[in-house]
Amino acid sequence: MHDTIVWISGATEGIGLGLARNVPYAGARIINLSRRQHPDYETVRFDLAEPDSWDVVAAHFMKELGEFKGQRAIFIHNAYMGAVQGFVGETDPKLYRSAVTANVAAPLIVGEAFVRACRPGYESGLVMMTSAAARVPWEGDAVYCAAKAAAEHWVRVVRRERQRRGAGPWVVAVRPGFVDTPAVHRSIKVDPRQWPLAPFVKRDLEAGKAFDIDTAARNIWGALPPDPQKSVLLFGEMVTYD
């Protein structure tokens, strides 16, 4: 029996991978929720754009936490479908619909499933990875901005609900700052006419202004569990590109 169980969605690369390999609890059971099998970690198939897979994850939470006798259980929702960068009304409508499903609906559904599955008797915590995009209207990133704003406001409400009930899990959103990830490298190749941030992000990346994934992960783990009065944890500088 593991004393700690940690679920991380999207632990196959980027911040998710950094979080997985920097878990600070010795002997923790680490579970990747992803479309891809992780070579090092147990994996449960999870596709943000496929609601049937959300049900699989919800059932997995319920089963594992219904039997859990350890000290802590933490879920970090980090995965994001980054397929849509472009101006609204100018992108593939099917891809746009999938991106809204994956990035706005999925986090709230799987987050709710984790909250529902948690039981008394151990520490439980839910982290929603967000971004400065929750506040800054980045052109070409309407879905991303809306998704992160929705996740943060959901966290604000649910944190208060759990405090009113006097029961876990603790709930917090995390803006990790500017992090050097494969997704960032893919994004800077987008046509600036569709995503005007591309040249600015490329400039800052080449200037070494980004955290590496392990530093970002250690920053985040070092701030958990969060101050009970905080809904959003902030790392790095606020980036606007105005």
Secondary structure by P-SEA (a helix, b strand, c coil): cccbbbbbccccccaaaaaaaaccccccccccccccccccccccccccccaaaaaaaaaaaaaaaaaccccbbbbbccccccccccccccccaaaaaaaaaacccaaaaaaaaaaaacccccccbbbbbbcccccccccccaaaaaaaaaaaaaaaaaaaaaaaaccccccccccccccccaaaaaaaacccccccaaaaaaaaaaacccccaaaaaaaaaaaccccccccccccccccccc
